């Protein structure tokens, strides 16, 4: 290469390196599930965020995706999926499709994914991105508080918005022994796991978190709880 020449930049290669760095970061943070780490190494997070934010796609931070919503940090996604003990062939409900990144991770793990989004623009954008990537998931535009009764019960339910208390309809749609991951709280929030044992739900704190609120479907425009 002659003096003054510039090396051509390969964005695809840069993103691959960024994904690998993210995987190593998650591993160092305690994520040990090899299938989950492989999913993070395979799913291109940069296509799920606005192009102007793509240079930060593999930072371990939440990013805005429009309509006042955010895509959670990779660590929160990893903790949620790991705590839900998602495995191949399981029927999983995701409440809050958002950009569709977590939907893609769940599908990569071999789960049968059902995902609900209330914001139409996000629902349509996620459907387009997932289709372009060849990700198979069932998507619905609707009220996540009500769950998805048809295919219930679910082996795991992951709620991607905070609520003052876990919606009853979602708890009822959880299979015996299944886990529901949900951020709970108002000003102070924590990510929790609820495990079904008959009519009881065993609670475990996973981590502190900060989510956008779960919209209350009973009263348009009103929000249930506050991010957690």
FIMAR-894079 format. One record per atom (N, C-alpha, C): x, y, z; residue number from 0; residue in three letters. Coordinates in Angstrom, 1 decimal. Example, Ala and Ser with C-alpha at 12.3 -4.5 7.8 and 13.67 -1.06 7.14 Angstrom:
residues 2
px:py:pz:num:residuo
13.2:-5.7:7.8:0:ALA
12.3:-4.5:7.8:0:ALA
13.2:-3.3:7.8:0:ALA
12.8:-2.2:7.1:1:SER
13.7:-1.1:7.1:1:SER
12.9:0.0:7.9:1:SER
***
This chain:
residues 228
px:py:pz:num:residuo
0.9:-1.2:0.0:0:UNK
0.0:0.0:0.0:0:UNK
0.9:1.2:0.0:0:UNK
0.6:2.1:-0.9:1:UNK
1.4:3.3:-1.1:1:UNK
1.2:4.3:0.0:1:UNK
2.1:5.3:0.2:2:UNK
1.9:6.3:1.2:2:UNK
0.7:7.1:1.0:2:UNK
-0.1:7.3:2.0:3:UNK
-1.3:8.1:1.9:3:UNK
-2.5:7.3:1.5:3:UNK
-2.4:6.0:1.1:4:UNK
-3.6:5.3:0.8:4:UNK
-4.4:4.9:2.1:4:UNK
-5.7:4.8:1.9:5:UNK
-6.5:4.4:3.0:5:UNK
-7.0:3.0:2.8:5:UNK
-7.1:2.2:3.9:6:UNK
-7.6:0.8:3.8:6:UNK
-9.1:0.9:3.7:6:UNK
-9.7:0.2:2.8:7:UNK
-11.1:0.2:2.6:7:UNK
-11.8:-0.4:3.8:7:UNK
-12.8:0.2:4.3:8:UNK
-13.5:-0.3:5.5:8:UNK
-14.6:-1.3:5.1:8:UNK
-14.7:-2.4:5.8:9:UNK
-15.6:-3.5:5.5:9:UNK
-16.6:-3.5:6.7:9:UNK
-17.8:-2.8:6.5:10:UNK
-18.8:-2.8:7.6:10:UNK
-19.2:-4.1:8.1:10:UNK
-19.4:-5.1:7.2:11:UNK
-19.8:-6.4:7.6:11:UNK
-18.8:-7.1:8.5:11:UNK
-17.5:-6.9:8.2:12:UNK
-16.5:-7.5:9.0:12:UNK
-16.4:-6.8:10.4:12:UNK
-16.6:-5.5:10.4:13:UNK
-16.6:-4.7:11.6:13:UNK
-17.7:-5.2:12.5:13:UNK
-18.9:-5.4:12.0:14:UNK
-20.0:-5.8:12.8:14:UNK
-19.8:-7.2:13.3:14:UNK
-19.2:-8.1:12.5:15:UNK
-18.8:-9.4:13.1:15:UNK
-17.9:-9.3:14.2:15:UNK
-16.9:-8.5:14.1:16:UNK
-16.0:-8.3:15.3:16:UNK
-16.7:-7.7:16.5:16:UNK
-17.6:-6.8:16.2:17:UNK
-18.3:-6.2:17.3:17:UNK
-19.2:-7.2:18.0:17:UNK
-19.8:-8.1:17.2:18:UNK
-20.7:-9.1:17.8:18:UNK
-19.8:-10.1:18.7:18:UNK
-18.7:-10.4:18.2:19:UNK
-17.8:-11.3:19.0:19:UNK
-17.4:-10.6:20.3:19:UNK
-17.1:-9.3:20.2:20:UNK
-16.7:-8.6:21.4:20:UNK
-17.9:-8.6:22.4:20:UNK
-19.1:-8.4:21.9:21:UNK
-20.3:-8.5:22.7:21:UNK
-20.4:-9.8:23.4:21:UNK
-20.2:-10.9:22.6:22:UNK
-20.3:-12.3:23.2:22:UNK
-19.3:-12.4:24.3:22:UNK
-18.1:-12.0:24.1:23:UNK
-17.1:-12.1:25.2:23:UNK
-17.4:-11.3:26.4:23:UNK
-18.0:-10.1:26.2:24:UNK
-18.5:-9.3:27.3:24:UNK
-19.6:-10.0:28.1:24:UNK
-20.5:-10.6:27.4:25:UNK
-21.6:-11.4:28.1:25:UNK
-21.1:-12.6:28.8:25:UNK
-20.1:-13.2:28.2:26:UNK
-19.5:-14.4:28.9:26:UNK
-18.8:-13.9:30.2:26:UNK
-18.0:-12.8:30.1:27:UNK
-17.3:-12.3:31.2:27:UNK
-18.3:-11.8:32.3:27:UNK
-19.5:-11.5:31.9:28:UNK
-20.6:-11.0:32.8:28:UNK
-21.3:-12.2:33.5:28:UNK
-21.0:-13.4:33.1:29:UNK
-21.6:-14.6:33.8:29:UNK
-22.5:-15.4:33.0:29:UNK
-22.8:-15.0:31.7:30:UNK
-23.6:-15.8:30.8:30:UNK
-22.8:-17.0:30.3:30:UNK
-23.2:-18.2:30.7:31:UNK
-22.5:-19.4:30.3:31:UNK
-23.2:-20.3:29.3:31:UNK
-24.5:-20.1:29.0:32:UNK
-25.2:-20.9:28.1:32:UNK
-24.6:-20.8:26.7:32:UNK
-24.0:-21.8:26.2:33:UNK
-23.3:-21.8:24.9:33:UNK
-24.3:-21.5:23.8:33:UNK
-25.5:-22.1:23.8:34:UNK
-26.5:-21.9:22.8:34:UNK
-26.9:-20.4:22.7:34:UNK
-27.1:-19.8:23.9:35:UNK
-27.5:-18.4:24.0:35:UNK
-26.4:-17.5:23.5:35:UNK
-25.1:-17.8:23.9:36:UNK
-24.0:-17.0:23.4:36:UNK
-23.9:-17.1:21.8:36:UNK
-24.1:-18.3:21.3:37:UNK
-24.1:-18.5:19.9:37:UNK
-25.2:-17.7:19.2:37:UNK
-26.4:-17.6:19.8:38:UNK
-27.5:-16.8:19.3:38:UNK
-27.0:-15.3:19.2:38:UNK
-26.4:-14.8:20.2:39:UNK
-25.9:-13.4:20.2:39:UNK
-24.8:-13.3:19.1:39:UNK
-24.0:-14.3:18.9:40:UNK
-23.0:-14.2:17.8:40:UNK
-23.6:-14.3:16.4:40:UNK
-24.8:-14.8:16.3:41:UNK
-25.4:-15.0:15.0:41:UNK
-26.4:-13.9:14.6:41:UNK
-27.1:-13.3:15.5:42:UNK
-28.2:-12.4:15.2:42:UNK
-27.6:-11.0:15.1:42:UNK
-27.8:-10.3:14.0:43:UNK
-27.2:-9.0:13.7:43:UNK
-28.0:-7.9:14.4:43:UNK
-27.6:-7.5:15.6:44:UNK
-28.4:-6.5:16.3:44:UNK
-28.5:-5.2:15.6:44:UNK
-27.5:-4.9:14.7:45:UNK
-27.5:-3.6:14.1:45:UNK
-28.6:-3.4:13.1:45:UNK
-29.2:-4.5:12.6:46:UNK
-30.3:-4.3:11.7:46:UNK
-31.6:-4.0:12.4:46:UNK
-31.6:-4.1:13.7:47:UNK
-32.8:-3.9:14.5:47:UNK
-32.9:-2.5:15.1:47:UNK
-31.9:-1.7:14.9:48:UNK
-31.8:-0.3:15.5:48:UNK
-31.8:0.6:14.3:48:UNK
-32.2:1.9:14.5:49:UNK
-32.1:2.9:13.5:49:UNK
-30.7:3.0:12.9:49:UNK
-30.6:3.2:11.6:50:UNK
-29.3:3.2:11.0:50:UNK
-28.3:4.2:11.7:50:UNK
-28.9:5.4:12.1:51:UNK
-28.1:6.4:12.7:51:UNK
-27.4:5.9:14.1:51:UNK
-28.0:4.8:14.6:52:UNK
-27.5:4.2:15.9:52:UNK
-26.7:3.0:15.7:52:UNK
-26.5:2.6:14.4:53:UNK
-25.9:1.3:14.1:53:UNK
-24.5:1.1:14.7:53:UNK
-23.8:2.3:14.8:54:UNK
-22.4:2.2:15.3:54:UNK
-22.4:1.9:16.8:54:UNK
-23.6:1.9:17.5:55:UNK
-23.6:1.6:18.9:55:UNK
-24.4:0.3:19.1:55:UNK
-24.7:-0.4:18.0:56:UNK
-25.6:-1.6:18.1:56:UNK
-25.1:-2.7:19.1:56:UNK
-23.7:-2.8:19.2:57:UNK
-23.2:-3.9:20.0:57:UNK
-22.6:-3.4:21.3:57:UNK
-22.9:-2.1:21.6:58:UNK
-22.6:-1.7:23.0:58:UNK
-23.7:-2.3:23.9:58:UNK
-23.3:-2.5:25.2:59:UNK
-24.2:-3.1:26.1:59:UNK
-25.1:-2.0:26.8:59:UNK
-25.9:-1.4:25.9:60:UNK
-26.8:-0.3:26.4:60:UNK
-28.1:-0.4:25.7:60:UNK
-29.2:0.1:26.3:61:UNK
-30.5:0.2:25.6:61:UNK
-30.4:1.3:24.5:61:UNK
-31.1:1.2:23.4:62:UNK
-31.1:2.2:22.4:62:UNK
-32.5:2.5:22.0:62:UNK
-32.8:3.8:21.6:63:UNK
-34.1:4.2:21.1:63:UNK
-34.4:3.5:19.8:63:UNK
-35.7:3.1:19.6:64:UNK
-36.1:2.5:18.4:64:UNK
-37.4:3.2:17.8:64:UNK
-37.7:4.3:18.4:65:UNK
-38.9:5.1:17.9:65:UNK
-40.1:4.8:18.7:65:UNK
-41.1:5.7:18.6:66:UNK
-42.4:5.6:19.3:66:UNK
-42.2:5.7:20.8:66:UNK
-41.1:6.3:21.2:67:UNK
-40.9:6.4:22.7:67:UNK
-40.4:5.1:23.3:67:UNK
-40.0:4.1:22.5:68:UNK
-39.6:2.8:23.0:68:UNK
-38.1:2.6:22.8:68:UNK
-37.6:1.6:23.5:69:UNK
-36.2:1.3:23.4:69:UNK
-36.0:-0.2:23.2:69:UNK
-34.8:-0.6:22.7:70:UNK
-34.4:-2.0:22.6:70:UNK
-33.5:-2.1:23.9:70:UNK
-33.8:-3.2:24.7:71:UNK
-33.1:-3.4:25.9:71:UNK
-31.6:-3.6:25.7:71:UNK
-30.8:-3.5:26.7:72:UNK
-29.4:-3.8:26.6:72:UNK
-29.2:-5.3:26.4:72:UNK
-28.2:-5.7:25.7:73:UNK
-27.9:-7.1:25.5:73:UNK
-27.9:-7.9:26.8:73:UNK
-27.3:-7.3:27.8:74:UNK
-27.3:-8.1:29.1:74:UNK
-28.6:-8.4:29.6:74:UNK
-29.6:-7.4:29.5:75:UNK
-30.9:-7.7:30.0:75:UNK
-31.6:-8.8:29.2:75:UNK
-31.4:-8.7:27.9:76:UNK
-31.9:-9.8:27.0:76:UNK
-31.3:-11.2:27.5:76:UNK
-30.0:-11.2:27.7:77:UNK
-29.4:-12.4:28.0:77:UNK
-29.8:-13.0:29.4:77:UNK
-30.0:-12.1:30.4:78:UNK
-30.4:-12.5:31.7:78:UNK
-31.9:-13.0:31.6:78:UNK
-32.7:-12.3:30.9:79:UNK
-34.1:-12.7:30.8:79:UNK
-34.3:-14.1:30.1:79:UNK
-33.6:-14.3:29.0:80:UNK
-33.7:-15.6:28.3:80:UNK
-33.0:-16.7:29.1:80:UNK
-31.9:-16.4:29.8:81:UNK
-31.3:-17.5:30.6:81:UNK
-32.2:-17.8:31.8:81:UNK
-32.8:-16.8:32.4:82:UNK
-33.6:-17.1:33.6:82:UNK
-34.9:-17.8:33.2:82:UNK
-35.4:-17.6:31.9:83:UNK
-36.6:-18.3:31.4:83:UNK
-36.3:-19.7:31.1:83:UNK
-35.0:-20.1:31.0:84:UNK
-34.5:-21.4:30.6:84:UNK
-35.1:-21.9:29.3:84:UNK
-35.0:-21.0:28.3:85:UNK
-35.6:-21.3:27.0:85:UNK
-34.8:-22.4:26.3:85:UNK
-35.5:-23.3:25.7:86:UNK
-34.9:-24.4:25.0:86:UNK
-35.6:-24.7:23.7:86:UNK
-35.0:-25.5:22.8:87:UNK
-35.6:-25.8:21.5:87:UNK
-36.9:-26.5:21.7:87:UNK
-37.9:-26.2:20.9:88:UNK
-39.2:-26.8:20.9:88:UNK
-40.2:-26.2:21.9:88:UNK
-39.7:-25.4:22.7:89:UNK
-40.6:-24.8:23.7:89:UNK
-41.5:-23.7:23.1:89:UNK
-42.7:-23.6:23.6:90:UNK
-43.6:-22.5:23.2:90:UNK
-43.4:-21.3:24.1:90:UNK
-43.0:-20.2:23.5:91:UNK
-42.6:-19.0:24.2:91:UNK
-43.5:-17.8:23.8:91:UNK
-44.0:-17.1:24.8:92:UNK
-44.7:-15.8:24.6:92:UNK
-43.8:-14.6:24.9:92:UNK
-43.7:-13.7:24.0:93:UNK
-42.9:-12.5:24.2:93:UNK
-43.9:-11.3:24.2:93:UNK
-44.0:-10.6:25.3:94:UNK
-44.9:-9.4:25.4:94:UNK
-44.1:-8.2:25.1:94:UNK
-44.2:-7.6:24.0:95:UNK
-43.5:-6.4:23.6:95:UNK
-42.4:-6.8:22.6:95:UNK
-42.8:-7.0:21.3:96:UNK
-41.9:-7.3:20.2:96:UNK
-40.8:-6.3:20.1:96:UNK
-41.2:-5.0:20.2:97:UNK
-40.3:-3.9:20.0:97:UNK
-39.6:-4.0:18.6:97:UNK
-38.3:-4.0:18.5:98:UNK
-37.6:-4.0:17.2:98:UNK
-37.6:-5.4:16.7:98:UNK
-37.8:-6.5:17.6:99:UNK
-37.7:-7.8:17.1:99:UNK
-36.4:-8.6:17.4:99:UNK
-35.5:-7.9:18.1:100:UNK
-34.2:-8.5:18.3:100:UNK
-34.3:-9.7:19.2:100:UNK
-35.0:-9.6:20.3:101:UNK
-35.1:-10.7:21.3:101:UNK
-35.9:-11.8:20.6:101:UNK
-36.9:-11.4:19.8:102:UNK
-37.7:-12.4:19.0:102:UNK
-36.8:-13.3:18.2:102:UNK
-35.8:-12.7:17.6:103:UNK
-34.8:-13.4:16.7:103:UNK
-34.0:-14.3:17.6:103:UNK
-33.5:-13.8:18.7:104:UNK
-32.7:-14.6:19.6:104:UNK
-33.5:-15.9:20.1:104:UNK
-34.7:-15.7:20.4:105:UNK
-35.5:-16.9:20.9:105:UNK
-35.7:-17.9:19.7:105:UNK
-36.0:-17.4:18.5:106:UNK
-36.1:-18.3:17.4:106:UNK
-34.8:-19.0:17.1:106:UNK
-33.7:-18.3:17.2:107:UNK
-32.4:-18.9:17.0:107:UNK
-32.2:-20.1:18.0:107:UNK
-32.7:-20.0:19.2:108:UNK
-32.6:-21.1:20.1:108:UNK
-33.5:-22.2:19.9:108:UNK
-34.3:-22.1:18.8:109:UNK
-35.2:-23.2:18.4:109:UNK
-36.6:-23.2:19.1:109:UNK
-36.9:-22.1:19.7:110:UNK
-38.2:-22.0:20.4:110:UNK
-39.3:-21.6:19.3:110:UNK
-40.5:-22.0:19.7:111:UNK
-41.7:-21.6:18.9:111:UNK
-42.2:-20.3:19.5:111:UNK
-42.0:-19.2:18.8:112:UNK
-42.1:-17.9:19.4:112:UNK
-43.4:-17.2:19.0:112:UNK
-44.2:-16.7:20.0:113:UNK
-45.4:-15.9:19.8:113:UNK
-45.0:-14.6:20.4:113:UNK
-45.2:-13.5:19.6:114:UNK
-44.8:-12.2:20.1:114:UNK
-45.9:-11.1:19.8:114:UNK
-46.2:-10.4:20.9:115:UNK
-47.2:-9.3:20.8:115:UNK
-46.6:-8.0:20.9:115:UNK
-47.1:-7.1:20.0:116:UNK
-46.7:-5.7:20.1:116:UNK
-47.9:-4.8:20.0:116:UNK
-48.0:-3.7:20.8:117:UNK
-49.1:-2.8:20.8:117:UNK
-49.0:-1.7:19.8:117:UNK
-47.7:-1.2:19.6:118:UNK
-47.5:-0.1:18.7:118:UNK
-47.4:-0.6:17.3:118:UNK
-48.3:-0.1:16.4:119:UNK
-48.4:-0.6:15.1:119:UNK
-47.1:-0.4:14.3:119:UNK
-46.5:0.8:14.4:120:UNK
-45.3:1.1:13.6:120:UNK
-44.1:0.1:14.0:120:UNK
-44.0:-0.2:15.2:121:UNK
-43.0:-1.2:15.7:121:UNK
-43.3:-2.6:15.2:121:UNK
-44.6:-3.0:15.3:122:UNK
-45.0:-4.3:14.9:122:UNK
-44.7:-4.5:13.4:122:UNK
-45.0:-3.5:12.6:123:UNK
-44.8:-3.6:11.1:123:UNK
-43.3:-3.6:10.8:123:UNK
-42.5:-2.8:11.5:124:UNK
-41.1:-2.7:11.3:124:UNK
-40.4:-4.1:11.7:124:UNK
-40.8:-4.6:12.8:125:UNK
-40.2:-5.9:13.3:125:UNK
-40.6:-7.0:12.4:125:UNK
-41.8:-7.0:11.9:126:UNK
-42.3:-8.1:11.0:126:UNK
-41.4:-8.0:9.7:126:UNK
-41.2:-6.8:9.2:127:UNK
-40.4:-6.7:8.0:127:UNK
-38.9:-7.1:8.2:127:UNK
-38.3:-6.7:9.3:128:UNK
-36.9:-7.1:9.6:128:UNK
-36.8:-8.6:9.8:128:UNK
-37.7:-9.2:10.6:129:UNK
-37.6:-10.6:10.8:129:UNK
-37.8:-11.4:9.6:129:UNK
-38.7:-11.0:8.7:130:UNK
-39.0:-11.7:7.5:130:UNK
-37.8:-11.6:6.6:130:UNK
-37.1:-10.4:6.5:131:UNK
-35.9:-10.3:5.7:131:UNK
-34.8:-11.2:6.2:131:UNK
-34.7:-11.5:7.5:132:UNK
-33.7:-12.3:8.0:132:UNK
-34.1:-13.8:8.0:132:UNK
-35.3:-14.1:7.6:133:UNK
-35.8:-15.5:7.5:133:UNK
-36.1:-16.0:8.9:133:UNK
-36.4:-15.2:9.8:134:UNK
-36.8:-15.6:11.2:134:UNK
-38.2:-16.0:11.2:134:UNK
-38.5:-17.2:11.7:135:UNK
-39.9:-17.7:11.8:135:UNK
-40.4:-17.4:13.2:135:UNK
-41.4:-16.6:13.3:136:UNK
-42.1:-16.2:14.6:136:UNK
-43.5:-15.8:14.2:136:UNK
-44.4:-16.0:15.2:137:UNK
-45.8:-15.6:15.0:137:UNK
-46.0:-14.3:15.7:137:UNK
-46.3:-13.2:15.0:138:UNK
-46.4:-11.9:15.5:138:UNK
-47.9:-11.4:15.5:138:UNK
-48.3:-10.7:16.6:139:UNK
-49.6:-10.1:16.7:139:UNK
-49.6:-8.7:17.1:139:UNK
-50.4:-7.9:16.5:140:UNK
-50.6:-6.5:17.0:140:UNK
-51.8:-6.5:18.0:140:UNK
-51.5:-6.2:19.2:141:UNK
-52.5:-6.3:20.2:141:UNK
-52.1:-5.9:21.6:141:UNK
-52.9:-6.1:22.6:142:UNK
-52.7:-5.8:24.0:142:UNK
-52.0:-6.9:24.7:142:UNK
-50.7:-6.7:25.1:143:UNK
-49.9:-7.7:25.7:143:UNK
-50.4:-8.1:27.1:143:UNK
-51.2:-7.2:27.7:144:UNK
-51.8:-7.6:29.1:144:UNK
-52.7:-8.8:29.0:144:UNK
-53.3:-9.1:27.8:145:UNK
-54.2:-10.2:27.7:145:UNK
-53.5:-11.4:27.2:145:UNK
-52.2:-11.3:26.9:146:UNK
-51.5:-12.5:26.4:146:UNK
-52.1:-13.0:25.1:146:UNK
-51.9:-14.3:24.9:147:UNK
-52.3:-15.0:23.6:147:UNK
-52.9:-16.3:23.9:147:UNK
-54.2:-16.3:24.3:148:UNK
-54.9:-17.5:24.8:148:UNK
-54.9:-18.7:23.9:148:UNK
-55.0:-18.5:22.6:149:UNK
-55.1:-19.6:21.7:149:UNK
-54.0:-20.7:21.9:149:UNK
-52.7:-20.3:21.7:150:UNK
-51.6:-21.3:21.8:150:UNK
-51.2:-21.6:23.3:150:UNK
-51.8:-20.9:24.2:151:UNK
-51.4:-21.2:25.6:151:UNK
-51.7:-22.6:26.0:151:UNK
-51.0:-23.2:27.0:152:UNK
-50.0:-22.6:27.9:152:UNK
-48.6:-22.5:27.3:152:UNK
-47.8:-21.6:27.8:153:UNK
-46.5:-21.3:27.4:153:UNK
-45.5:-21.8:28.4:153:UNK
-44.4:-22.4:27.9:154:UNK
-43.3:-22.9:28.8:154:UNK
-42.5:-21.7:29.4:154:UNK
-42.6:-20.5:28.7:155:UNK
-42.0:-19.3:29.2:155:UNK
-42.7:-18.1:28.7:155:UNK
-42.8:-17.1:29.5:156:UNK
-43.3:-15.8:29.0:156:UNK
-42.3:-14.7:29.4:156:UNK
-41.9:-13.9:28.4:157:UNK
-40.9:-12.8:28.7:157:UNK
-41.6:-11.5:28.4:157:UNK
-41.8:-10.7:29.4:158:UNK
-42.5:-9.4:29.3:158:UNK
-41.4:-8.3:29.2:158:UNK
-41.5:-7.5:28.2:159:UNK
-40.5:-6.5:27.8:159:UNK
-40.9:-5.1:28.2:159:UNK
-41.8:-4.9:29.1:160:UNK
-42.2:-3.6:29.6:160:UNK
-42.6:-3.8:31.1:160:UNK
-42.4:-2.7:31.9:161:UNK
-42.6:-2.9:33.3:161:UNK
-44.1:-2.6:33.7:161:UNK
-44.4:-3.3:34.8:162:UNK
-45.8:-3.2:35.3:162:UNK
-45.8:-3.2:36.8:162:UNK
-46.8:-2.6:37.4:163:UNK
-46.9:-2.5:38.9:163:UNK
-47.0:-3.9:39.5:163:UNK
-47.7:-4.8:38.7:164:UNK
-47.8:-6.2:39.2:164:UNK
-48.0:-7.1:37.9:164:UNK
-47.6:-8.3:38.0:165:UNK
-47.7:-9.2:36.8:165:UNK
-49.2:-9.4:36.4:165:UNK
-49.5:-9.1:35.1:166:UNK
-50.9:-9.3:34.7:166:UNK
-51.4:-10.7:34.9:166:UNK
-52.6:-10.8:35.5:167:UNK
-53.2:-12.1:35.8:167:UNK
-53.4:-13.0:34.6:167:UNK
-53.8:-12.4:33.5:168:UNK
-54.0:-13.2:32.3:168:UNK
-52.7:-13.9:31.8:168:UNK
-51.6:-13.2:32.0:169:UNK
-50.3:-13.8:31.7:169:UNK
-49.9:-15.0:32.6:169:UNK
-50.1:-14.8:33.9:170:UNK
-49.9:-15.8:34.9:170:UNK
-50.7:-17.1:34.5:170:UNK
-51.9:-16.8:34.2:171:UNK
-52.9:-18.0:33.9:171:UNK
-52.4:-18.7:32.6:171:UNK
-51.7:-18.1:31.7:172:UNK
-51.3:-18.7:30.5:172:UNK
-49.9:-19.4:30.6:172:UNK
-49.3:-19.4:31.8:173:UNK
-48.0:-20.0:32.0:173:UNK
-48.2:-21.5:32.3:173:UNK
-47.4:-22.3:31.7:174:UNK
-47.5:-23.8:31.9:174:UNK
-47.0:-24.1:33.3:174:UNK
-47.4:-25.3:33.8:175:UNK
-46.9:-25.8:35.0:175:UNK
-45.3:-25.9:34.9:175:UNK
-44.6:-25.4:35.9:176:UNK
-43.2:-25.4:35.9:176:UNK
-42.6:-24.4:35.0:176:UNK
-43.4:-23.6:34.3:177:UNK
-42.9:-22.6:33.4:177:UNK
-42.5:-21.3:34.2:177:UNK
-41.7:-20.5:33.5:178:UNK
-41.2:-19.2:34.1:178:UNK
-41.7:-18.0:33.3:178:UNK
-42.1:-17.0:34.1:179:UNK
-42.4:-15.7:33.5:179:UNK
-41.4:-14.7:34.0:179:UNK
-40.8:-14.0:33.0:180:UNK
-39.8:-13.0:33.3:180:UNK
-40.5:-11.6:33.1:180:UNK
-40.5:-10.8:34.1:181:UNK
-41.2:-9.5:34.0:181:UNK
-40.6:-8.5:34.9:181:UNK
-40.4:-7.3:34.4:182:UNK
-39.9:-6.2:35.2:182:UNK
-41.1:-5.6:36.0:182:UNK
-40.9:-5.5:37.3:183:UNK
-42.0:-5.1:38.2:183:UNK
-41.5:-3.8:39.0:183:UNK
-42.4:-2.9:39.2:184:UNK
-42.1:-1.7:40.0:184:UNK
-42.6:-0.4:39.4:184:UNK
-42.5:0.6:40.2:185:UNK
-42.9:1.9:39.7:185:UNK
-41.6:2.8:39.6:185:UNK
-41.3:3.5:40.7:186:UNK
-40.1:4.3:40.6:186:UNK
-38.8:3.4:40.7:186:UNK
-38.9:2.4:41.5:187:UNK
-37.8:1.4:41.6:187:UNK
-38.3:0.1:41.0:187:UNK
-37.5:-0.4:40.1:188:UNK
-38.0:-1.6:39.4:188:UNK
-36.9:-2.7:39.5:188:UNK
-37.4:-4.0:39.4:189:UNK
-36.5:-5.1:39.4:189:UNK
-37.1:-6.1:38.4:189:UNK
-36.2:-6.8:37.8:190:UNK
-36.5:-7.9:36.9:190:UNK
-36.7:-9.1:37.7:190:UNK
-37.9:-9.8:37.6:191:UNK
-38.3:-10.9:38.4:191:UNK
-38.6:-12.1:37.5:191:UNK
-38.4:-13.3:38.2:192:UNK
-38.9:-14.5:37.6:192:UNK
-40.0:-15.1:38.5:192:UNK
-41.1:-15.5:37.8:193:UNK
-42.2:-16.2:38.5:193:UNK
-42.3:-17.6:37.9:193:UNK
-42.2:-18.6:38.8:194:UNK
-42.3:-20.0:38.4:194:UNK
-43.6:-20.6:38.9:194:UNK
-44.3:-21.2:38.0:195:UNK
-45.6:-21.8:38.3:195:UNK
-45.5:-23.1:39.0:195:UNK
-46.1:-23.2:40.1:196:UNK
-46.2:-24.5:40.9:196:UNK
-47.7:-24.6:41.3:196:UNK
-48.5:-25.2:40.4:197:UNK
-49.9:-25.3:40.6:197:UNK
-50.5:-23.9:40.6:197:UNK
-51.2:-23.6:41.6:198:UNK
-51.8:-22.2:41.7:198:UNK
-50.9:-21.2:42.3:198:UNK
-49.7:-21.6:42.7:199:UNK
-48.8:-20.7:43.3:199:UNK
-47.7:-20.3:42.3:199:UNK
-47.1:-19.1:42.5:200:UNK
-46.0:-18.6:41.7:200:UNK
-44.9:-18.2:42.5:200:UNK
-43.8:-18.9:42.4:201:UNK
-42.6:-18.7:43.2:201:UNK
-41.8:-17.5:42.6:201:UNK
-41.4:-16.6:43.4:202:UNK
-40.8:-15.3:42.9:202:UNK
-39.3:-15.3:43.2:202:UNK
-38.6:-14.8:42.2:203:UNK
-37.1:-14.7:42.4:203:UNK
-36.7:-13.4:41.7:203:UNK
-35.9:-12.6:42.4:204:UNK
-35.3:-11.4:41.8:204:UNK
-34.1:-11.8:40.9:204:UNK
-34.1:-11.2:39.7:205:UNK
-33.0:-11.5:38.8:205:UNK
-32.0:-10.3:38.8:205:UNK
-32.5:-9.1:38.7:206:UNK
-31.6:-7.9:38.6:206:UNK
-32.4:-6.6:38.7:206:UNK
-31.7:-5.6:39.0:207:UNK
-32.3:-4.2:38.8:207:UNK
-32.4:-3.9:37.4:207:UNK
-33.4:-3.2:36.9:208:UNK
-33.6:-2.9:35.5:208:UNK
-34.4:-1.6:35.3:208:UNK
-34.4:-1.2:34.1:209:UNK
-35.2:0.0:33.7:209:UNK
-35.8:-0.2:32.4:209:UNK
-37.1:-0.4:32.4:210:UNK
-37.9:-0.6:31.1:210:UNK
-38.9:0.5:30.9:210:UNK
-39.4:0.6:29.7:211:UNK
-40.5:1.5:29.4:211:UNK
-41.8:0.8:30.0:211:UNK
-42.8:1.6:30.3:212:UNK
-44.0:1.0:30.9:212:UNK
-44.8:0.1:30.0:212:UNK
-45.5:-0.9:30.6:213:UNK
-46.5:-1.7:29.9:213:UNK
-47.8:-0.9:29.8:213:UNK
-48.2:-0.7:28.6:214:UNK
-49.5:0.1:28.4:214:UNK
-50.7:-0.6:28.9:214:UNK
-51.5:0.0:29.7:215:UNK
-52.7:-0.6:30.2:215:UNK
-53.7:-0.6:29.1:215:UNK
-54.1:-1.9:28.7:216:UNK
-55.1:-2.0:27.6:216:UNK
-56.5:-1.6:28.0:216:UNK
-56.8:-1.5:29.3:217:UNK
-58.2:-1.2:29.6:217:UNK
-58.6:0.3:29.4:217:UNK
-57.6:1.1:29.4:218:UNK
-57.8:2.6:29.2:218:UNK
-56.8:3.1:28.2:218:UNK
-57.2:3.4:27.0:219:UNK
-56.3:3.9:26.0:219:UNK
-55.5:5.1:26.5:219:UNK
-54.2:5.0:26.2:220:UNK
-53.3:6.1:26.6:220:UNK
-52.8:6.0:28.0:220:UNK
-53.4:5.2:28.8:221:UNK
-52.9:5.1:30.2:221:UNK
-51.9:4.0:30.2:221:UNK
-50.9:4.2:31.1:222:UNK
-49.8:3.2:31.2:222:UNK
-49.9:2.4:32.5:222:UNK
-49.7:1.1:32.5:223:UNK
-49.7:0.3:33.7:223:UNK
-48.3:0.3:34.3:223:UNK
-48.3:0.7:35.6:224:UNK
-47.0:0.7:36.3:224:UNK
-46.0:1.7:35.7:224:UNK
-44.7:1.3:35.8:225:UNK
-43.6:2.1:35.3:225:UNK
-42.4:1.3:35.0:225:UNK
-41.5:1.7:34.1:226:UNK
-40.5:0.8:33.7:226:UNK
-39.7:0.2:34.9:226:UNK
-39.3:-1.0:34.7:227:UNK
-38.6:-1.7:35.7:227:UNK
-37.3:-2.3:35.3:227:UNK
***
